[in-house]
Amino acid sequence: MKENQVLRTLEDRLRDIEDRLEIYSLIAGHPLSADTGAGYYTRQVYVEDSVFDRGPLPGAQGREVIAGFIQKPEHHQAIAGGLAHFTGLPYVEIRGEEAFVTSYLQILTPDITGEERELPNHGFSKGYRIHRVLANRWTLLRTEDGWKIKIRKLIPIEGSTDATDLIKQGLEAFAEKAV
């Protein structure tokens, strides 16, 4: 193997690592922006003609409209009530200039009617309740300014095959190799 072939392989590997770190950071920023009403974050990470498909709930098209979701008074009321978006580590697939991210999202809220209990060394709390668990599928594009969100599809996990099918998309590359 020639030296420049090894160097190219190392460049490809480094680019993959840098891409993944950028994508992980982009996706990790979503809960923080949603829980603080940071519309400026949404405007920076979505492409102009992006799509937010919320399954059975009203969705949005366009970066400004999507950013407007977290600017609504109802959303700020949820934030004031203790809204917390909690995500797991996303599964990332990079295919050239596109990337696909599959992840889970839990929406948590304080349990204001719960019984107060103590956790040693952590104080008292009425606890939290899981309001909803959702499946996320993000389509990202590589742009001059880094990775940006083109499409986000979000479906509640409530026993429907829609959510399961969305999650399965994250494993398609493995299924193709298994054949």
Phi, psi and chi 1 to 4 in degrees:
 res  aa     phi    psi   chi1   chi2   chi3   chi4
   1 MET       -  135.1 -174.8  177.1  -65.3      -
   2 LYS   -77.1  153.6  -65.0 -179.3 -179.3  177.3
   3 GLU   -58.2  -40.9 -173.1  175.4  -46.2      -
   4 ASN   -68.4  -26.0   65.6   -9.1      -      -
   5 GLN   -69.3  -41.1  -72.2  175.4  -40.4      -
   6 VAL   -64.3  -44.6  172.3      -      -      -
   7 LEU   -59.6  -43.6 -176.0   58.0      -      -
   8 ARG   -62.3  -43.1 -179.7   66.2 -171.9  141.5
   9 THR   -60.8  -41.1  -59.5      -      -      -
  10 LEU   -66.6  -38.8  -69.5  174.3      -      -
  11 GLU   -62.5  -44.1  -72.4  173.8   -0.7      -
  12 ASP   -61.4  -42.4  -71.8  -15.7      -      -
  13 ARG   -66.0  -42.2  -69.7  171.0   58.6 -166.1
  14 LEU   -64.6  -41.5 -179.0   57.8      -      -
  15 ARG   -62.3  -40.2 -177.9  176.2 -173.8  175.6
  16 ASP   -62.1  -43.7 -175.7   66.9      -      -
  17 ILE   -63.3  -46.4  -69.1  166.4      -      -
  18 GLU   -62.5  -42.0  -70.2  174.2  -21.0      -
  19 ASP   -60.1  -47.3  -75.0  -17.0      -      -
  20 ARG   -62.4  -42.9  -73.5  177.2 -169.1  -78.2
  21 LEU   -62.7  -41.6  -72.7  173.2      -      -
  22 GLU   -64.0  -42.3 -177.9  179.8  -16.6      -
  23 ILE   -66.9  -44.2  -69.4  167.0      -      -
  24 TYR   -58.2  -43.0  -75.6  140.3      -      -
  25 SER   -65.0  -41.6  -66.9      -      -      -
  26 LEU   -60.6  -49.3 -175.5  151.0      -      -
  27 ILE   -67.7  -38.4  -61.1  -60.1      -      -
  28 ALA   -65.7  -25.1      -      -      -      -
  29 GLY   -73.9  -20.0      -      -      -      -
  30 HIS   -58.6  -53.0  165.4  -98.6      -      -
  31 PRO   -59.6  -37.7  -22.2   32.1      -      -
  32 LEU   -63.9  -41.3  -54.4  175.1      -      -
  33 SER   -70.5  -39.4   68.8      -      -      -
  34 ALA   -66.4  -37.6      -      -      -      -
  35 ASP   -81.9   -5.2  -66.1  -16.3      -      -
  36 THR  -120.0   -3.6   61.0      -      -      -
  37 GLY    70.8   31.8      -      -      -      -
  38 ALA   -83.9   79.6      -      -      -      -
  39 GLY   -60.1  -29.4      -      -      -      -
  40 TYR   -60.7  -33.7   60.5   86.4      -      -
  41 TYR   -65.6  -46.8 -179.6   83.0      -      -
  42 THR   -58.9  -43.0  -58.5      -      -      -
  43 ARG   -62.0  -28.4  -72.4 -179.5 -172.8   92.0
  44 GLN   -84.5  -27.4  -70.6  176.9   26.9      -
  45 VAL  -103.7   -9.4  -60.2      -      -      -
  46 TYR  -102.9  147.5  -80.6   82.2      -      -
  47 VAL   -76.1  161.5  -63.5      -      -      -
  48 GLU   -52.8  -46.9 -177.7   70.6   34.6      -
  49 ASP  -100.7   35.6   62.1  -17.7      -      -
  50 SER   -68.1  164.0   51.5      -      -      -
  51 VAL  -129.3  134.1  175.1      -      -      -
  52 PHE  -119.1  103.1 -175.4   16.4      -      -
  53 ASP   -97.1  112.6  178.0  -10.9      -      -
  54 ARG  -101.6   25.5  -63.7  174.9   68.8 -151.7
  55 GLY    61.7 -119.9      -      -      -      -
  56 PRO   -74.7  -11.1   27.3  -33.5      -      -
  57 LEU   -96.4  158.6  -61.8  174.0      -      -
  58 PRO   -59.0  134.7  -20.8   29.8      -      -
  59 GLY  -103.7 -161.1      -      -      -      -
  60 ALA  -156.1  154.2      -      -      -      -
  61 GLN  -126.8  133.9  -73.3 -168.5  -71.7      -
  62 GLY    97.7  137.8      -      -      -      -
  63 ARG   -55.1  -44.2  176.1  174.1   47.9 -146.4
  64 GLU   -66.3  -39.8  -72.0  -58.9  -41.8      -
  65 VAL   -68.0  -41.1  177.5      -      -      -
  66 ILE   -63.2  -44.7  -65.6  168.5      -      -
  67 ALA   -61.4  -30.8      -      -      -      -
  68 GLY   -65.4  -23.4      -      -      -      -
  69 PHE   -55.5  -44.9  -89.2    0.2      -      -
  70 ILE   -88.1    5.2   58.0  176.7      -      -
  71 GLN   -99.5   -8.2  -59.0  -59.5  -58.0      -
  72 LYS   -66.3  145.5  -68.4 -179.6  179.1  179.1
  73 PRO   -56.9  -35.4  -22.6   30.6      -      -
  74 GLU   -63.7  -38.0  -61.9   86.4   -6.2      -
  75 HIS   -68.7  -40.0 -171.8   79.1      -      -
  76 HIS   -68.2  -28.6  -76.5  -88.5      -      -
  77 GLN   -65.8  -41.7 -177.2 -179.8    1.7      -
  78 ALA   -64.4  -40.9      -      -      -      -
  79 ILE   -60.8  -45.4  -68.9  170.8      -      -
  80 ALA   -63.5  -25.9      -      -      -      -
  81 GLY   -85.6   -0.5      -      -      -      -
  82 GLY   103.2   21.9      -      -      -      -
  83 LEU   -52.4  135.7  172.1   69.0      -      -
  84 ALA  -142.5  119.9      -      -      -      -
  85 HIS   -89.3  124.9  -71.5   72.3      -      -
  86 PHE  -124.1  122.3 -174.2   77.5      -      -
  87 THR  -118.5  158.6   60.8      -      -      -
  88 GLY   -98.2  171.9      -      -      -      -
  89 LEU   -61.9  125.9 -174.1   63.8      -      -
  90 PRO   -78.2  154.6   28.0  -32.9      -      -
  91 TYR   -94.5  126.2  178.5   71.7      -      -
  92 VAL  -116.6  130.6  175.2      -      -      -
  93 GLU  -121.2  128.3  -46.2  156.8   66.0      -
  94 ILE  -110.8  125.2  -60.0  171.4      -      -
  95 ARG  -127.1   84.6  -62.0 -178.5 -168.0  162.5
  96 GLY    68.7 -117.9      -      -      -      -
  97 GLU   -92.1    4.0  -57.6  -55.9  -58.2      -
  98 GLU  -120.0  152.7  -76.2 -172.6  -45.1      -
  99 ALA  -137.2  150.2      -      -      -      -
 100 PHE  -126.9  131.9  -57.7   90.8      -      -
 101 VAL  -124.2  129.0  179.4      -      -      -
 102 THR  -118.3  131.6  -53.2      -      -      -
 103 SER  -156.0  168.8   61.9      -      -      -
 104 TYR  -107.1  153.4  -70.5   99.2      -      -
 105 LEU  -137.8  130.3  171.7   66.6      -      -
 106 GLN  -112.2  137.0  -67.9 -178.5   55.9      -
 107 ILE  -106.6  117.6  -62.3  174.9      -      -
 108 LEU  -110.1  146.9  -53.7  173.6      -      -
 109 THR  -139.2  150.4   58.9      -      -      -
 110 PRO   -60.4  141.6  -22.5   33.4      -      -
 111 ASP   -89.0   87.6 -173.6   -3.3      -      -
 112 ILE   -68.6  -18.6   58.5  172.7      -      -
 113 THR  -100.7    0.0   62.0      -      -      -
 114 GLY   -71.2  164.2      -      -      -      -
 115 GLU   -81.6  130.4 -177.7  179.7  -37.9      -
 116 GLU   -68.2  135.5 -170.6  170.3   75.8      -
 117 ARG  -141.8  158.5   47.5 -161.8  174.2  -89.4
 118 GLU  -104.0  140.7 -179.5 -178.5   13.6      -
 119 LEU  -114.5  119.1 -178.7   61.9      -      -
 120 PRO   -48.7  134.1  -29.3   37.4      -      -
 121 ASN    68.6    6.5 -160.4   37.7      -      -
 122 HIS  -130.5    3.6  -68.5   83.0      -      -
 123 GLY    83.2 -164.0      -      -      -      -
 124 PHE  -106.8  148.5  -70.2   86.0      -      -
 125 SER  -159.6  151.1  169.9      -      -      -
 126 LYS   -85.9   -6.0  -68.2 -177.0  177.1 -174.9
 127 GLY    87.2 -173.6      -      -      -      -
 128 TYR  -127.0  160.0  -78.0   77.0      -      -
 129 ARG  -123.1  148.1   69.9 -177.5  -77.4  -86.0
 130 ILE   -84.5  113.3  -60.8  171.1      -      -
 131 HIS   -75.1  -41.0  176.8   72.7      -      -
 132 ARG  -161.7  147.5 -178.4  170.4  -79.7  148.1
 133 VAL  -118.2  133.3  176.9      -      -      -
 134 LEU  -131.3  155.5  -55.0  114.6      -      -
 135 ALA  -100.4  135.5      -      -      -      -
 136 ASN  -115.2  139.2  -94.5  -55.9      -      -
 137 ARG  -136.2  116.8  178.9   77.5  170.4  170.2
 138 TRP  -108.9  137.6  -46.4   72.4      -      -
 139 THR  -112.3  122.8  -58.6      -      -      -
 140 LEU  -114.5  151.8  -50.9  178.7      -      -
 141 LEU  -121.0  141.6  -59.1  176.1      -      -
 142 ARG   -80.2  125.5 -175.2 -169.1  -46.2  -89.7
 143 THR  -121.9  176.9   72.1      -      -      -
 144 GLU   -61.4  -26.2  -67.9  176.6   -0.9      -
 145 ASP   -99.4   15.5  -61.8  -38.2      -      -
 146 GLY   102.9 -169.9      -      -      -      -
 147 TRP   -73.6  136.7  -71.3   97.1      -      -
 148 LYS  -133.7  153.8  -56.0  -73.5 -177.2 -174.4
 149 ILE   -83.5  126.3  -58.6  164.4      -      -
 150 LYS   -99.1  -46.5  171.5   69.6  174.8  168.4
 151 ILE  -137.9  136.8  -59.4  168.9      -      -
 152 ARG  -127.8  123.9  178.3  178.8  178.4 -152.4
 153 LYS  -114.5  130.7 -172.8  164.2 -172.4  163.3
 154 LEU  -132.5  119.7 -175.6   67.4      -      -
 155 ILE  -130.5  130.6  -62.2  179.8      -      -
 156 PRO   -62.9  141.6  -16.2   26.0      -      -
 157 ILE   -92.5   97.2  -61.2  176.2      -      -
 158 GLU  -133.6   31.4  -61.9  172.2  -22.2      -
 159 GLY    90.0    1.8      -      -      -      -
 160 SER   -86.3  154.0   76.6      -      -      -
 161 THR   -74.7  -16.4   57.4      -      -      -
 162 ASP   -57.9  -47.2  -68.0  -17.1      -      -
 163 ALA   -67.8  -42.8      -      -      -      -
 164 THR   -62.5  -42.7  -54.9      -      -      -
 165 ASP   -62.2  -37.8  -69.8  -15.6      -      -
 166 LEU   -64.2  -43.6 -168.9   69.9      -      -
 167 ILE   -65.5  -40.0  -65.2  166.1      -      -
 168 LYS   -59.2  -29.7  -76.6 -179.1 -175.9  178.0
 169 GLN   -58.6  -29.9  -70.4  178.0   28.1      -
 170 GLY   -67.8  -18.6      -      -      -      -
 171 LEU  -107.2    6.2  -61.4  175.9      -      -
 172 GLU   -56.3  -40.0  -76.7  177.1   -5.9      -
 173 ALA   -61.3  -35.6      -      -      -      -
 174 PHE   -71.0  -38.7  -71.2   99.4      -      -
 175 ALA   -63.6  -40.5      -      -      -      -
 176 GLU   -62.6  -37.3  -68.2  166.6    5.7      -
 177 LYS   -73.5  -25.1  -69.8  178.0 -174.4  177.7
 178 ALA   -75.5  -19.6      -      -      -      -
 179 VAL   -76.0      -  175.6      -      -      -
